[in-house]
Amino acid sequence: MVKSESSENNLKSSKFNNFKKENDQTNNKDFSIFTVDKQLLMNLFIEKLQDGQIFEDSINKFKIFNKEDYVSDQKYEDAVNRFKSSILIEKIPVDTIGNVADSWKIKFRTTDIDKWDKVLLNTELQLNEFVHKHLIEKFEVKINMLEKKRSFELEDIEVAITNSKLDYKKEVKNRLNYLGEQLEIARELNIAKSTSQTHNVTAGIIASITKENEQILKNLETSYYLRGFEMIEKEIELITNRKTDDPYVVHLLKLEDRKRNLLQDKKIERIESVFLNSPFYKADFYAGKILTKSINYRRINEKKSNKSKLIAAGAFGAILGICYVLIANAIKKRRKLKNNFI
């Protein structure tokens, strides 16, 4: 019986820290809505591997079991499920591989090494396709949420602008009605112009207004006719001849500034540009590798059978190594470009 073991370390922590530093600088407030780190890729890779469906697909594809040897489809499916359940996905203890975290191994039994090499390679391919698709879909959901958020904000601002203008029109209508009444009183009393005495009395009263006698100020407004019908007529003329009410609408300028800022905001487009040019979006992306070349086999003899079986422990630490080197390189190339995104 031949027995051997193999293991691979993850990407060195210093290199990953360099990537993380670059990633943190790029993922400022504008880019923080979508971040991909080492742990996320590892979790996606392992979780999908552990659910067994990809293994089952590969087992069927490469005919690990001959379907013709079973009396029914159900018997065949039961055999595949039992075999799939016997495959173990185990995390390698840190101390056994030189103090490196997130290393895993696959344990399985087979009588056909060549077929299992194909199974593992196909499993790796499908796992990376799954992670790739998941990242793209997650990114598209985030972008869609941002676009909807911006759309809703623009819609709310448009409603606020419309309401502000309508409210002002009502205020103008009420003001013109009031001025018409005051004009009629001024003409009836033949008060053409406001006298300086009236101004002085009014100014003195306003200066003495306190919270306790605010009603006095309201009473002064009802005596607007004292300003004289000439002034009131001119005010009515100016209001009715305005070409636009916009300069007089309360908060309209601020609302239009907010609307303009949203329309000119390129944050979403810049995030898309960075992602579409990153290794995450490339067709040759992969999150992890199953190191089939480092598999160690040992022959097992079972008491109840004269046949020999092989057990393999496939360790695949360094699951994200090359991927993160690519990411780091890509981000370094965009150092000058990223300043334009802020």
Protein Blocks (a to p, Z undefined) as FASTA:
>chain_A
ZZdddddddddfklmmmmmmmmmmmmmmklmmpccdfklmmmmmmmmmmnommmmmmmmm
nomaafklpcbfklmmmmmmmmmmmpccddddfklnoppghiacdddddfbfklmmmmmm
mmmmmmmmmmmmmmmmmmmmmmmmmmmmmmmmmmmmmmmmmmmmmmmmmmmmmmmmmmmm
mmmmmmmnopabacfklmmmmmmmmmmpcfklmmmmmmmmmmmmmnopklmmmmmmmmmm
pfbfklmmghklmmmmmmmmmmmpcklmmmmmmmmmpmklpmkbcfbdcdfklpccdddd
dfkbcbdcdddddddehklmmmmmmmmmmmmmmmmmmmmmZZ
